[in-house]
Amino acid sequence: MSDEKEKYAGEFTDAYTPEEAELRARKSRNLWLGLALAGFVILVGVVTFIRLSSSDLSQSGFYYSVDDKGERINDLPEGMTPDQAAPPPNLTPIDETRPEEGEP
């Protein structure tokens, strides 16, 4: 039988330990990547906020269009019928399709 201490001799190497300069470069690179990612997230958030704040979410119509001044245009596009602009027949408000809790 072989010696238990010598069984795995030469099969494993020591873990790599980076030098101080490598650690500083890695930390600096990660910092800049983090700042770039945070800037992108903030940019997307600001653009989304601006777009949502300028839209009128009180419009309950399924189809509507807005002109350059932001006013609603009730005319349908050329070639579109009112049936095409109407919501699908199976689209109903939640309160009509589901009974209240406790009701059969």
N, C-alpha and C positions, 0 to 999 in steps of 0.2 A: 504494500500500500504506500501511497505517497503521503508526504507531510502536509497537513491541513494548512499550514501557514504559507507554503509554497504553491498551493493549488492554483491560484490565479495570478501568479507572478508575471508581470509584464503585460497583462491584459488591460489594465486601467491606467489612465494618465491623470495627472493632476488637473484640476479645473483651471480655466484661463482666468487670470486676474489682469484687468486692463491697467495701463499706466495712468498716472495722474493727468497727463495731457489728453489722453483719450476720454477720460471721464469728464473733463472740462468741456471738450468739444461736443460730446454727446449731450451734456446738460444744456449747453448753449443752443444746439440744434433743436432739442425738444422744446425749449422755451420759445424759440421763434415759430416753430410749428404750432404750438399751443396758442400763441398770440394771433397767428394768421387764422386759425380755426375759430377762435373767439370773435375776431373781426368779421369773418364771413357770417357767423351765426347772428351777430348784431345787425349786419347789413340786411340779411334776409328778414329779420324781425322788423326792422324799421320800414323796409319796402312793403311788407305785408300790412303793417299798421297803417301806413299812408294809403294804400289801396283800399283797405277795408273802411277806413274812416271817410273816404270820399264816395263810397258807394251807398245807395239807399237800400237798406235791407228790409225796409218796411213794405216793399212791394210784394204783394202776395200772389201776383199772377204767375202762371207757369212760364209764359213766354212774354217777354217785353224787350224792347230795344231802347237805347238812349241816344239822343243826338249830341252834337258837339257841346252844347250848353249844359248838358246833364239833365235835360228834360225828357220825360217818357214819350216815346212815339208809339201810338196805339195801332198804327198801320202795320199790317203783316208784310213781310218781304214779297217781292213779285213771285208769283207762282205758288205761294203757300196758302192753303185753305184753312179756315178756322178749325176744321177737324184735325188737321195736322198740328196746329198750335196748341190744341187742348191737351190737358194732362191725360195719361193713360187711364182707361176705365177702371183698372184695378188699384189705382192710387187714391186712397181715401185717408182722411185724418185718423190718427190713432184712436181717438175717443169713439169713433164709429165702428171700429173693427174689433176692439177688445172690450169686454165687459169690465166694470169696476170690480175691485177685489170684494169678495163676499157675495157677489151676484152669480147666479148659475149660468 
